Amino acid sequence: MALSYEKKPSRYRILGLVGRGQFGRVFCARNRKTGQIVALKELEQQKFPTSKFLRELRFLLSLEHENIVSCMALEHKSHKRYLVMDYCEAGTLRDLMNRQGYLAPREIVPLVLDILSGLEHAHNSNIIHCDLKPENVLLKLTPSGIQAKLSDFGIARLTQEITTMDSNNTGSPGYMAPERFYGQFSIASDLYAVGIILYELLLMARPFSGKPNDLRAAHINQRPRMPEGMPEALKAILTRSLEKLPSKRFASATQMRQELVAACNSLDIDRLDLSASIDPEELHPPISEIELSKAGECVKEYLLPGRVGSLATNEYHLFSSSNRQVKRQLISSLGQTEVIAEFESEVLEVVSTATLLFVVTERGIYALSADGAIAKSDDAKGNPISGSIGSRFQWAISPQGNWMATAFQDSLELRNLVHPKVTKLEFGDRAISAIAPLDRHHLVAIVSQTDSKESQIVLISRRGNVMWQVTLPSTVSRAVLSKVANRLLLIDGLSSERLMLVDLKPYRIHRIELAEQPGAIAATLWGYVIASTGTNSTSAQTPSSTVNLFDFEGMCVGKLIVDGQVTAIAPLNINTLAIAIERIDKHESEHKLYVVDLSKLDLDLIF
């Protein structure tokens, strides 16, 4: 593989810091020419001398495998050295463990099999990793799931060096085999580390803990505890991989992988639940589920004359849509509603910006002032500033209300509302599935080809210039702007119960699994509010809905149980939510507006 060396300018634009290791920092970067997202691993001269730098480079160039991070080039810039490597947008295995807490065996096993496949290739190439731990297992998203890749071969060794005592027994004590503390290593040392990782994934804790000296004594002298609820097939694999003597462990990564596959085949892995075997102190605390009907003074109820399809707020007003009408009420005196505008076709959504209220109807998009007067139109008769371009079109309006975009099939139209100008973009054989504003200068379009399981995130300036694009390992059905800069919340087009938090600078993806399909969604100053659709097979009565509260990192911090179907959500301020619901009981409908003070509820949130 050819190495690149060039001084100025750099071929890569850094998008952000994604990690920091013992030898330097790791950045997410984009190739200025091709747009490819890569990882730049900075290796500091003082901590990582040239001999070790060349050693890791040699190992990485000799290992080409789908479960090992590959090195593509060598970059020198401003007296710094970087390895240009595969970028894994889902973070590390440690990140996944911290975010999700308990992982089901059906999620764990494919990741461990990936680790073993990568080790199998490394060992066949006479390379021993010597520092396996969740921090050194990177995760890449694919249309079929999460793929694990081994990284950080900085202290790896060659098998022909096994007979040489290593006085520098660098590693991570929590994952080091007993012989590693004496400066010895072998293929079996890596398999011991895999056993520790598998144990930690299954039981949410390592078999041994404490300070480095305590860990050393435990690895050498103690037997790991095996809970009674652990299936014998998995217990046998853990016991053998964690034997004190290398000769008693698995002979190879291949053998351990085959045993793990056989164990899973003998178990109903899809239904296997080991949470009962986990120390309760290691489990995340249960998520608070609060029934709004029993929340007392924390919730205020207001009867509504009809179904509310959408909600929007500005500093003083709460706006709502009902059929063809747009209504307004003062936040300081909720319940006193007035109609401020009426349209010839149904209102699909109301969007409030810093200066204007935008109303999306089946006929087009209107820009109104806060009192309902048409503020901008295409002609003196007040026609919409953008007409409908089909029954299923996408729209996006900048947070400042200075531009808007509409899209239908493969065509995107950008309209500057300050200096009237229209720019059109065509994407050819790629259809536009979602668009969303990113900031006052940019928007994002999600495009994909027919029957593809992947899509592209395209960053576009308000003038219609395509800035860059990156491949997303899924299709998308909806995009929601976050209150965090350069972050979007996407609904997976392949599985609508799956959400994706996508950061663009640096590029990172975090998947969120829901129990039900999402309905109304709102971004808040502390995270996201996502309601279930609240539908079932019985049309005579509306079931209860769940309103999920997520923080910015995608952790669920609480659930609100609502009697009825949630039709719209909007934050009134940082700690107050407005939730519109519809309840149908024996063909009679009831509509309500709940105003919820989250600061008074038992939630894992700090306002």
BAVODREN-800069 format. One record per residue (C-alpha): y, z, x; residue number from 1. Coordinates in pm, 1 decimal. Layout:
((Y Z X) NUM)
...
END
This chain:
((0.0 0.0 0.0) 1)
((336.1 -100.3 143.6) 2)
((598.2 165.9 206.4) 3)
((966.5 109.2 147.3) 4)
((1245.5 232.9 372.2) 5)
((1606.7 166.1 306.0) 6)
((1924.6 357.8 368.5) 7)
((2202.7 279.5 122.1) 8)
((2228.2 248.5 -163.9) 9)
((1925.7 425.6 -302.2) 10)
((1700.0 225.7 -529.3) 11)
((1672.1 525.0 -759.8) 12)
((1912.9 701.5 -990.0) 13)
((1831.6 1070.5 -1033.4) 14)
((1811.7 1177.4 -1399.3) 15)
((1757.4 1547.5 -1339.2) 16)
((1564.0 1825.2 -1166.4) 17)
((1216.3 1881.9 -1312.5) 18)
((1055.0 2125.5 -1070.6) 19)
((1077.1 2325.8 -751.5) 20)
((781.1 2389.1 -522.9) 21)
((725.8 2580.6 -203.7) 22)
((820.4 2278.2 6.0) 23)
((1114.0 2134.3 -191.9) 24)
((1242.5 2004.5 -522.8) 25)
((1108.0 1737.9 -758.6) 26)
((1343.8 1505.4 -946.1) 27)
((1301.5 1262.9 -1232.7) 28)
((1456.6 929.5 -1135.1) 29)
((1486.4 572.7 -1260.0) 30)
((1443.0 259.5 -1050.6) 31)
((1779.2 84.6 -1076.1) 32)
((1620.8 -261.2 -1072.4) 33)
((1301.4 -226.4 -1278.3) 34)
((1391.3 73.6 -1496.6) 35)
((1063.1 246.6 -1407.4) 36)
((1069.9 626.4 -1434.1) 37)
((937.0 794.1 -1117.4) 38)
((919.8 1136.7 -956.4) 39)
((1105.8 1191.1 -628.7) 40)
((942.4 1472.6 -434.3) 41)
((1189.9 1605.6 -181.4) 42)
((1021.5 1760.7 123.4) 43)
((1253.7 1984.6 322.4) 44)
((1227.1 1942.8 698.7) 45)
((1237.5 2317.6 766.7) 46)
((958.8 2404.3 520.2) 47)
((754.7 2087.5 551.1) 48)
((751.4 1946.4 906.3) 49)
((690.1 1580.6 977.1) 50)
((323.4 1636.3 1064.9) 51)
((249.8 1784.6 719.9) 52)
((470.3 1526.0 553.1) 53)
((270.4 1241.9 707.5) 54)
((-52.9 1423.1 629.6) 55)
((17.3 1448.0 255.2) 56)
((141.9 1090.2 254.1) 57)
((-182.0 978.3 415.6) 58)
((-390.0 1162.5 156.8) 59)
((-191.8 1027.2 -137.5) 60)
((-208.9 668.2 -14.0) 61)
((-585.6 693.2 23.6) 62)
((-639.8 834.4 -327.5) 63)
((-604.8 584.2 -609.9) 64)
((-743.4 730.8 -931.5) 65)
((-618.6 770.7 -1287.4) 66)
((-646.5 1150.2 -1259.2) 67)
((-454.8 1179.6 -932.0) 68)
((-80.3 1134.0 -899.3) 69)
((-22.1 826.7 -685.4) 70)
((244.1 764.1 -423.8) 71)
((430.9 434.1 -454.8) 72)
((687.6 444.6 -177.3) 73)
((874.0 650.9 78.8) 74)
((1248.3 698.6 34.9) 75)
((1501.1 823.0 291.2) 76)
((1846.0 923.4 172.0) 77)
((2120.1 1131.3 337.5) 78)
((1885.1 1284.8 595.1) 79)
((1636.6 1375.4 321.2) 80)
((1284.6 1248.0 267.3) 81)
((1128.6 1174.0 -69.0) 82)
((784.9 1069.3 -180.0) 83)
((818.4 826.9 -472.5) 84)
((536.5 920.3 -708.6) 85)
((398.6 877.6 -1059.5) 86)
((608.7 1057.9 -1315.9) 87)
((431.7 1279.5 -1569.5) 88)
((668.3 1335.4 -1860.9) 89)
((468.9 1614.3 -2031.2) 90)
((520.4 1861.8 -1744.3) 91)
((249.3 2077.8 -1592.2) 92)
((-59.4 2243.6 -1731.5) 93)
((124.4 2574.4 -1686.9) 94)
((406.9 2446.1 -1909.4) 95)
((154.0 2358.0 -2179.9) 96)
((-9.9 2700.7 -2157.5) 97)
((324.6 2880.2 -2179.0) 98)
((442.7 2675.4 -2477.6) 99)
((130.3 2668.6 -2690.2) 100)
((-35.2 2995.0 -2600.4) 101)
((-389.9 2971.5 -2735.1) 102)
((-545.5 2629.2 -2682.3) 103)
((-854.4 2532.9 -2880.0) 104)
((-1163.3 2435.7 -2673.5) 105)
((-1137.8 2079.0 -2810.0) 106)
((-795.9 2056.2 -2634.9) 107)
((-909.3 2231.6 -2317.7) 108)
((-1225.9 2042.4 -2232.9) 109)
((-1071.6 1692.2 -2191.2) 110)
((-811.8 1834.6 -1951.9) 111)
((-1073.4 2010.2 -1738.2) 112)
((-1287.9 1695.0 -1735.5) 113)
((-983.4 1503.0 -1607.3) 114)
((-936.7 1760.4 -1330.3) 115)
((-1302.1 1729.6 -1230.4) 116)
((-1283.8 1347.8 -1235.1) 117)
((-984.6 1358.0 -1001.0) 118)
((-1161.8 1605.5 -773.1) 119)
((-1474.6 1391.3 -773.9) 120)
((-1273.1 1100.3 -634.7) 121)
((-1092.9 1318.9 -378.3) 122)
((-1415.5 1478.0 -257.8) 123)
((-1584.2 1138.9 -229.8) 124)
((-1289.6 1042.5 -8.1) 125)
((-1360.6 1351.3 207.8) 126)
((-1046.8 1534.3 90.7) 127)
((-1044.4 1894.1 -33.5) 128)
((-738.0 1993.5 -237.3) 129)
((-728.0 2366.3 -141.3) 130)
((-447.9 2458.2 -384.2) 131)
((-568.0 2388.7 -736.7) 132)
((-374.9 2579.2 -1005.3) 133)
((-212.4 2492.1 -1340.5) 134)
((122.2 2429.3 -1166.7) 135)
((-39.0 2149.3 -963.7) 136)
((-196.6 1975.7 -1262.8) 137)
((54.3 1734.4 -1415.4) 138)
((27.7 1597.9 -1769.0) 139)
((96.0 1244.6 -1882.0) 140)
((102.7 1138.0 -2245.9) 141)
((-101.6 838.4 -2354.4) 142)
((-158.4 687.6 -2701.3) 143)
((-499.7 858.6 -2706.2) 144)
((-378.9 1203.8 -2595.6) 145)
((-285.0 1402.1 -2285.9) 146)
((-409.9 1295.7 -1944.6) 147)
((-428.8 1544.0 -1655.5) 148)
((-344.3 1436.8 -1299.1) 149)
((-389.4 1631.2 -976.5) 150)
((-80.7 1668.3 -758.9) 151)
((46.7 1847.4 -447.2) 152)
((-195.7 1771.8 -166.5) 153)
((39.8 1944.5 79.2) 154)
((-226.2 2181.0 218.4) 155)
((-531.3 1962.0 152.6) 156)
((-801.5 1942.7 417.8) 157)
((-1061.0 1690.1 530.1) 158)
((-1428.5 1774.0 484.9) 159)
((-1489.9 1721.6 858.6) 160)
((-1255.3 2014.9 920.9) 161)
((-1479.8 2258.1 732.6) 162)
((-1629.5 2399.3 1051.1) 163)
((-1282.7 2481.8 1184.2) 164)
((-1141.4 2821.1 1094.9) 165)
((-797.6 2783.7 938.3) 166)
((-566.7 3063.8 1043.2) 167)
((-306.0 2945.3 794.1) 168)
((-493.6 3020.7 472.2) 169)
((-202.9 2910.7 254.6) 170)
((-278.2 2886.6 -115.3) 171)
((-239.8 3066.0 -445.9) 172)
((-429.8 3397.8 -435.0) 173)
((-497.8 3393.6 -808.8) 174)
((-710.8 3077.5 -768.4) 175)
((-852.6 3116.9 -416.0) 176)
((-1226.5 3138.1 -360.2) 177)
((-1349.5 3440.5 -158.1) 178)
((-1406.2 3233.5 156.8) 179)
((-1049.7 3104.7 148.0) 180)
((-923.3 3453.0 237.0) 181)
((-1120.2 3421.0 564.1) 182)
((-973.2 3081.1 647.0) 183)
((-1280.4 2887.4 530.6) 184)
((-1292.6 2612.2 270.4) 185)
((-1528.8 2356.4 122.7) 186)
((-1579.9 2141.1 -183.8) 187)
((-1709.1 2455.0 -356.9) 188)
((-1368.5 2620.1 -298.9) 189)
((-1203.4 2363.2 -524.9) 190)
((-1472.2 2412.0 -790.1) 191)
((-1410.6 2787.6 -783.1) 192)
((-1043.3 2716.7 -859.4) 193)
((-1147.7 2492.4 -1149.6) 194)
((-1359.7 2779.3 -1281.2) 195)
((-1055.0 3009.5 -1272.6) 196)
((-846.8 2747.0 -1456.8) 197)
((-1118.3 2698.5 -1721.0) 198)
((-1149.3 3075.4 -1766.0) 199)
((-771.0 3109.2 -1804.3) 200)
((-750.2 2823.7 -2053.5) 201)
((-1029.7 2963.4 -2269.0) 202)
((-927.6 3330.9 -2258.9) 203)
((-550.2 3311.5 -2188.7) 204)
((-582.0 3529.1 -1878.2) 205)
((-725.2 3494.0 -1529.5) 206)
((-1038.3 3698.9 -1451.2) 207)
((-847.7 3890.7 -1180.6) 208)
((-485.5 3999.2 -1163.1) 209)
((-256.9 4211.3 -946.9) 210)
((-78.1 4184.5 -614.8) 211)
((-213.9 3954.4 -338.2) 212)
((-415.9 4234.7 -174.9) 213)
((-559.9 4335.0 -513.1) 214)
((-650.9 3973.5 -585.1) 215)
((-818.8 3937.8 -246.9) 216)
((-1035.4 4243.5 -309.5) 217)
((-1121.8 4130.8 -662.9) 218)
((-1218.0 3776.3 -564.9) 219)
((-1442.5 3908.2 -287.5) 220)
((-1604.3 4205.0 -465.3) 221)
((-1566.7 4192.7 -845.7) 222)
((-1759.6 3996.1 -1105.0) 223)
((-1548.4 3832.7 -1379.1) 224)
((-1581.5 3983.8 -1726.5) 225)
((-1744.6 3755.1 -1980.5) 226)
((-1660.4 3838.5 -2344.1) 227)
((-1943.9 3870.4 -2592.0) 228)
((-1806.2 3596.2 -2816.8) 229)
((-1824.0 3333.8 -2542.9) 230)
((-2101.2 3075.5 -2610.2) 231)
((-2381.6 3097.5 -2356.4) 232)
((-2335.6 2734.5 -2248.4) 233)
((-1972.9 2793.3 -2149.2) 234)
((-2053.5 3135.0 -2004.0) 235)
((-2314.0 2977.5 -1774.0) 236)
((-2060.7 2724.4 -1641.3) 237)
((-1800.4 2992.0 -1574.5) 238)
((-2052.9 3223.4 -1409.4) 239)
((-2182.6 2954.2 -1175.4) 240)
((-1841.4 2816.1 -1081.0) 241)
((-1717.6 3169.2 -998.1) 242)
((-2009.8 3274.9 -777.4) 243)
((-1901.0 3459.7 -462.6) 244)
((-2115.6 3248.9 -229.7) 245)
((-2025.2 2877.5 -209.0) 246)
((-2394.3 2779.4 -195.1) 247)
((-2451.4 2927.2 -542.8) 248)
((-2177.4 2724.8 -709.8) 249)
((-2202.5 2369.7 -836.5) 250)
((-2294.8 2123.2 -565.6) 251)
((-2022.9 1877.7 -665.8) 252)
((-1745.9 1807.1 -914.5) 253)
((-1976.8 1549.7 -1069.8) 254)
((-2241.8 1811.8 -1139.2) 255)
((-1990.7 2053.9 -1290.7) 256)
((-1843.2 1779.1 -1506.4) 257)
((-2187.8 1675.5 -1633.3) 258)
((-2275.6 2038.0 -1715.3) 259)
((-1948.9 2079.9 -1907.1) 260)
((-2013.2 1761.3 -2106.0) 261)
((-2367.3 1876.3 -2186.2) 262)
((-2240.2 2218.6 -2295.9) 263)
((-1987.7 2060.4 -2530.2) 264)
((-2251.1 1831.8 -2676.7) 265)
((-2463.2 2134.8 -2760.2) 266)
((-2170.7 2307.0 -2934.3) 267)
((-1955.0 2207.2 -3228.9) 268)
((-1656.4 2185.2 -2996.5) 269)
((-1418.8 2063.0 -3268.8) 270)
((-1471.5 2382.0 -3468.4) 271)
((-1522.6 2627.6 -3184.8) 272)
((-1263.4 2908.1 -3193.0) 273)
((-1256.6 3164.7 -2912.6) 274)
((-943.6 3349.2 -3021.8) 275)
((-1156.1 3651.2 -3121.7) 276)
((-1272.8 3678.8 -2759.5) 277)
((-917.2 3699.7 -2623.6) 278)
((-745.2 4025.6 -2540.9) 279)
((-499.8 4084.0 -2829.7) 280)
((-225.8 4163.8 -2576.7) 281)
((-255.0 3811.9 -2437.3) 282)
((-215.3 3643.6 -2775.4) 283)
((131.5 3546.5 -2886.4) 284)
((266.2 3773.4 -3162.0) 285)
((204.7 3637.8 -3511.5) 286)
((478.0 3418.4 -3657.2) 287)
((678.0 3586.6 -3932.5) 288)
((621.3 3429.4 -4275.3) 289)
((892.5 3529.0 -4521.9) 290)
((888.1 3451.7 -4893.1) 291)
((1244.3 3373.0 -4998.2) 292)
((1180.9 3507.3 -5347.8) 293)
((1118.9 3850.5 -5192.1) 294)
((1386.4 3842.7 -4922.8) 295)
((1637.5 4041.5 -5129.8) 296)
((2000.3 4041.6 -5016.1) 297)
((1920.6 3803.9 -4729.6) 298)
((1907.5 3515.4 -4980.1) 299)
((2147.9 3402.3 -5249.7) 300)
((2039.9 3164.7 -5528.9) 301)
((2250.2 2911.3 -5719.0) 302)
((2125.5 2698.5 -6007.9) 303)
((2190.4 2327.0 -5972.5) 304)
((2236.7 2077.0 -6257.7) 305)
((2004.9 1822.1 -6099.4) 306)
((1802.7 1720.2 -5797.5) 307)
((1987.2 1722.2 -5463.7) 308)
((1876.6 1443.2 -5233.3) 309)
((2077.3 1533.3 -4922.5) 310)
((2319.8 1793.4 -4787.2) 311)
((2597.1 1778.4 -4528.3) 312)
((2868.0 2018.1 -4413.2) 313)
((3196.6 2027.1 -4232.4) 314)
((3405.6 2329.1 -4140.6) 315)
((3500.2 2411.0 -4500.0) 316)
((3277.1 2220.1 -4743.7) 317)
((2916.8 2168.7 -4841.3) 318)
((2856.1 1812.9 -4965.9) 319)
((2554.8 1709.6 -5170.8) 320)
((2418.2 1394.7 -5328.7) 321)
((2258.4 1375.3 -5671.3) 322)
((2149.9 1036.7 -5802.8) 323)
((2469.9 826.3 -5781.7) 324)
((2713.0 1111.7 -5731.8) 325)
((2855.4 1295.4 -5431.3) 326)
((2958.3 1655.5 -5496.0) 327)
((3158.0 1909.0 -5300.6) 328)
((3188.5 2286.4 -5297.8) 329)
((3373.7 2528.2 -5074.1) 330)
((3146.6 2722.4 -4840.3) 331)
((3355.2 3029.0 -4913.6) 332)
((3286.6 3001.2 -5288.9) 333)
((2950.3 2835.7 -5335.8) 334)
((2840.8 2761.3 -5691.0) 335)
((3165.3 2595.4 -5794.3) 336)
((3076.1 2226.5 -5765.3) 337)
((3296.9 1924.3 -5826.9) 338)
((3212.2 1553.8 -5828.9) 339)
((3427.9 1371.5 -5572.5) 340)
((3274.5 1022.2 -5580.8) 341)
((3040.3 811.9 -5793.8) 342)
((2867.0 488.8 -5694.6) 343)
((2695.7 195.4 -5861.2) 344)
((2364.2 261.1 -5685.4) 345)
((2167.8 569.4 -5581.8) 346)
((2299.6 775.3 -5290.4) 347)
((2039.7 795.3 -5013.5) 348)
((2219.4 1030.7 -4775.2) 349)
((2554.1 1192.5 -4700.0) 350)
((2659.6 1237.5 -4336.1) 351)
((2958.7 1447.0 -4233.1) 352)
((3137.2 1376.3 -3903.6) 353)
((3441.9 1529.4 -3740.4) 354)
((3686.8 1336.4 -3963.9) 355)
((3495.5 1145.3 -4232.5) 356)
((3218.4 1172.5 -4487.4) 357)
((2977.5 878.9 -4482.0) 358)
((2774.7 794.5 -4791.7) 359)
((2466.4 576.1 -4760.0) 360)
((2363.2 399.7 -5080.8) 361)
((2124.7 120.5 -5167.6) 362)
((2425.1 -113.1 -5167.2) 363)
((2567.5 -12.2 -4829.7) 364)
((2753.9 255.2 -4635.0) 365)
((3091.0 396.8 -4739.5) 366)
((3336.3 607.3 -4537.8) 367)
((3521.8 868.9 -4744.6) 368)
((3776.8 1135.9 -4672.7) 369)
((3684.4 1495.9 -4756.3) 370)
((3834.7 1459.9 -5107.7) 371)
((3621.2 1153.1 -5187.3) 372)
((3883.7 881.1 -5138.5) 373)
((3760.2 566.9 -4963.3) 374)
((3894.3 595.5 -4608.7) 375)
((3750.0 273.3 -4464.1) 376)
((3619.1 -40.4 -4631.5) 377)
((3562.9 -405.7 -4564.4) 378)
((3829.9 -519.6 -4809.5) 379)
((4101.8 -398.6 -5040.4) 380)
((3852.5 -351.0 -5325.5) 381)
((3677.3 -72.7 -5136.5) 382)
((3351.8 -254.0 -5069.4) 383)
((3116.2 -76.6 -4825.0) 384)
((3195.3 -113.1 -4454.6) 385)
((2835.8 -220.7 -4402.2) 386)
((2633.9 -386.8 -4674.5) 387)
((2263.9 -327.3 -4731.4) 388)
((2041.9 -557.8 -4529.3) 389)
((1720.3 -482.6 -4710.0) 390)
((1541.7 -215.5 -4906.7) 391)
((1424.4 -46.4 -4585.3) 392)
((1703.9 -33.4 -4333.3) 393)
((1790.5 217.0 -4063.8) 394)
((2134.5 365.7 -4008.7) 395)
((2306.9 579.1 -3747.4) 396)
((2659.6 719.2 -3741.4) 397)
((2821.6 866.5 -3430.7) 398)
((2903.7 1240.9 -3442.5) 399)
((3274.5 1155.2 -3417.9) 400)
((3259.5 881.0 -3680.5) 401)
((3405.1 616.6 -3447.4) 402)
((3112.1 372.4 -3481.0) 403)
((2803.0 313.5 -3688.1) 404)
((2485.6 109.4 -3659.5) 405)
((2243.4 -45.0 -3905.7) 406)
((1909.5 -204.1 -3832.5) 407)
((1654.6 -406.2 -4023.1) 408)
((1329.5 -542.6 -3876.4) 409)
((1425.0 -675.3 -3530.2) 410)
((1803.4 -692.9 -3578.5) 411)
((2061.8 -426.3 -3491.1) 412)
((2427.9 -435.9 -3594.4) 413)
((2687.3 -214.9 -3423.1) 414)
((3023.5 -170.6 -3591.7) 415)
((3327.3 -16.9 -3419.3) 416)
((3525.1 170.5 -3685.1) 417)
((3838.1 228.9 -3474.6) 418)
((3896.1 -127.0 -3358.7) 419)
((3703.6 -338.6 -3613.7) 420)
((3440.2 -524.5 -3418.8) 421)
((3077.6 -609.4 -3490.8) 422)
((2809.5 -663.8 -3227.0) 423)
((2457.8 -784.1 -3309.0) 424)
((2140.9 -739.8 -3103.8) 425)
((1804.5 -907.9 -3157.5) 426)
((1476.2 -765.4 -3025.2) 427)
((1254.3 -1067.6 -3086.7) 428)
((891.3 -970.4 -3141.7) 429)
((972.6 -598.6 -3139.3) 430)
((1058.8 -431.3 -3469.3) 431)
((1305.4 -143.8 -3490.1) 432)
((1137.4 164.4 -3636.9) 433)
((1418.4 419.0 -3589.0) 434)
((1771.5 453.4 -3457.1) 435)
((1980.0 763.4 -3384.3) 436)
((2317.1 840.1 -3227.2) 437)
((2294.6 1006.7 -2886.6) 438)
((2664.3 1085.4 -2832.7) 439)
((3001.7 926.0 -2906.0) 440)
((2928.0 640.6 -2663.7) 441)
((2554.9 567.8 -2703.7) 442)
((2273.1 529.9 -2951.4) 443)
((1898.2 507.0 -2917.6) 444)
((1676.2 246.5 -3081.1) 445)
((1296.9 284.6 -3099.0) 446)
((1125.1 -54.6 -3096.5) 447)
((761.0 -162.0 -3090.5) 448)
((542.6 -467.7 -3135.1) 449)
((317.3 -509.7 -3436.3) 450)
((-8.8 -309.2 -3416.4) 451)
((98.6 -150.6 -3085.3) 452)
((29.1 217.3 -3018.6) 453)
((327.1 236.7 -2785.7) 454)
((699.7 184.6 -2831.5) 455)
((1013.5 166.8 -2621.3) 456)
((1314.8 395.5 -2628.4) 457)
((1615.8 169.6 -2573.8) 458)
((1950.2 325.2 -2477.4) 459)
((2240.8 113.6 -2604.8) 460)
((2614.3 159.2 -2554.6) 461)
((2847.2 144.9 -2854.2) 462)
((2959.9 -196.0 -2725.3) 463)
((2607.2 -329.9 -2758.8) 464)
((2501.4 -321.9 -2393.0) 465)
((2139.5 -223.5 -2324.9) 466)
((2164.4 47.7 -2058.0) 467)
((1793.7 109.1 -1993.2) 468)
((1464.2 157.2 -2170.1) 469)
((1147.9 358.0 -2121.4) 470)
((799.7 333.0 -2271.0) 471)
((697.0 600.5 -2521.1) 472)
((320.0 658.6 -2564.0) 473)
((342.9 647.4 -2944.0) 474)
((513.6 472.1 -3228.3) 475)
((796.5 646.5 -3415.5) 476)
((879.3 660.2 -3786.7) 477)
((1198.6 867.0 -3769.8) 478)
((1450.5 996.4 -3515.4) 479)
((1679.6 1300.0 -3551.7) 480)
((1968.6 1384.6 -3321.1) 481)
((1951.5 1728.3 -3157.2) 482)
((2238.1 1964.5 -3080.1) 483)
((2116.4 1959.7 -2718.3) 484)
((2267.6 1679.9 -2512.1) 485)
((2037.5 1381.3 -2450.4) 486)
((1759.0 1519.6 -2671.9) 487)
((1594.8 1367.4 -2978.5) 488)
((1339.3 1490.7 -3228.4) 489)
((1098.2 1210.1 -3317.7) 490)
((829.1 1187.5 -3583.6) 491)
((511.6 1025.2 -3453.8) 492)
((433.9 701.6 -3634.3) 493)
((59.1 734.6 -3574.2) 494)
((30.0 1094.0 -3696.6) 495)
((319.4 1211.9 -3911.1) 496)
((212.4 1576.8 -3863.3) 497)
((307.3 1541.6 -3496.0) 498)
((663.0 1571.1 -3369.6) 499)
((798.3 1487.9 -3026.0) 500)
((1089.8 1653.3 -2850.0) 501)
((1220.6 1389.9 -2611.5) 502)
((1471.6 1459.6 -2334.5) 503)
((1625.0 1153.1 -2173.3) 504)
((1789.5 1322.3 -1871.5) 505)
((1547.7 1412.2 -1722.2) 506)
((1282.4 1226.0 -1921.4) 507)
((1042.7 1476.1 -2074.1) 508)
((827.0 1485.1 -2385.5) 509)
((694.2 1789.0 -2568.4) 510)
((461.2 1742.4 -2864.6) 511)
((471.2 1975.5 -3165.4) 512)
((181.7 1987.1 -3409.7) 513)
((251.9 2068.2 -3775.0) 514)
((7.9 2176.7 -4041.8) 515)
((168.6 1946.0 -4300.1) 516)
((377.6 1632.0 -4309.1) 517)
((748.4 1695.2 -4245.2) 518)
((1001.8 1636.9 -4521.1) 519)
((1363.3 1745.7 -4485.6) 520)
((1478.4 1807.6 -4125.6) 521)
((1798.7 1960.7 -3989.7) 522)
((1920.5 2021.5 -3634.6) 523)
((2100.8 2352.7 -3582.7) 524)
((2288.5 2526.5 -3302.0) 525)
((1972.5 2724.2 -3215.3) 526)
((1696.3 2471.9 -3281.2) 527)
((1540.5 2279.4 -3569.7) 528)
((1453.0 2340.8 -3933.2) 529)
((1161.0 2134.7 -4062.4) 530)
((1031.2 2159.1 -4418.7) 531)
((689.3 2048.5 -4535.7) 532)
((672.9 1779.9 -4804.3) 533)
((544.5 2033.4 -5057.8) 534)
((327.2 1780.3 -5241.0) 535)
((-25.5 1804.1 -5377.8) 536)
((-260.2 1620.4 -5609.6) 537)
((-135.7 1797.1 -5923.7) 538)
((181.0 1639.5 -6062.9) 539)
((226.4 1900.2 -6337.4) 540)
((341.2 2169.0 -6097.1) 541)
((522.0 2164.3 -5763.9) 542)
((354.6 2379.8 -5497.7) 543)
((538.8 2598.9 -5253.4) 544)
((690.0 2451.0 -4937.8) 545)
((702.8 2588.2 -4585.7) 546)
((1027.4 2575.1 -4392.0) 547)
((940.3 2594.2 -4020.3) 548)
((1199.3 2728.6 -3777.2) 549)
((1172.5 2603.2 -3418.4) 550)
((1384.6 2696.7 -3118.9) 551)
((1514.1 2435.1 -2874.6) 552)
((1190.7 2446.0 -2673.3) 553)
((977.6 2366.5 -2976.9) 554)
((841.1 2719.8 -3022.4) 555)
((796.2 2824.8 -3386.5) 556)
((999.9 3142.4 -3441.4) 557)
((944.9 3187.7 -3813.6) 558)
((843.3 3036.2 -4145.9) 559)
((1015.8 3056.2 -4482.3) 560)
((796.1 3017.7 -4791.6) 561)
((983.5 2850.5 -5077.2) 562)
((865.5 2827.9 -5437.9) 563)
((912.6 2453.5 -5494.4) 564)
((968.3 2137.3 -5296.6) 565)
((1248.7 2136.8 -5040.8) 566)
((1463.3 1826.1 -5094.5) 567)
((1744.6 1888.4 -4843.7) 568)
((1853.1 2130.0 -4569.1) 569)
((2187.0 2186.0 -4395.2) 570)
((2319.0 2461.9 -4166.0) 571)
((2637.3 2624.3 -4302.5) 572)
((2703.3 2804.7 -3974.7) 573)
((2501.0 2925.5 -3678.0) 574)
((2296.4 3178.3 -3877.5) 575)
((2311.1 3052.9 -4238.6) 576)
((2102.9 2779.3 -4398.5) 577)
((2150.0 2595.1 -4726.5) 578)
((1817.2 2484.5 -4876.1) 579)
((1798.7 2270.6 -5190.2) 580)
((1471.7 2283.8 -5384.6) 581)
((1313.2 2124.9 -5688.4) 582)
((1047.1 2303.9 -5890.2) 583)
((844.2 2133.2 -6161.3) 584)
((642.3 2352.4 -6396.2) 585)
((466.1 2200.0 -6698.4) 586)
((695.9 1897.8 -6695.3) 587)
((1007.4 2115.8 -6685.9) 588)
((1219.7 2091.9 -6374.3) 589)
((1440.5 2352.0 -6213.4) 590)
((1678.9 2294.1 -5924.4) 591)
((1820.8 2561.4 -5696.6) 592)
((2027.5 2606.3 -5385.0) 593)
((1914.5 2888.7 -5156.4) 594)
((2163.9 3022.9 -4903.1) 595)
((1969.5 3214.8 -4637.1) 596)
((2122.7 3454.6 -4384.3) 597)
((1874.0 3421.4 -4096.7) 598)
((2035.1 3703.0 -3896.7) 599)
((1909.1 3953.4 -4156.5) 600)
((1549.7 3829.1 -4147.3) 601)
((1274.3 3943.1 -3912.0) 602)
((1279.0 3636.1 -3689.0) 603)
((1241.2 3585.2 -3315.2) 604)
((1596.1 3449.6 -3292.5) 605)
((1910.8 3583.2 -3127.6) 606)
((2241.8 3464.5 -3273.9) 607)
END
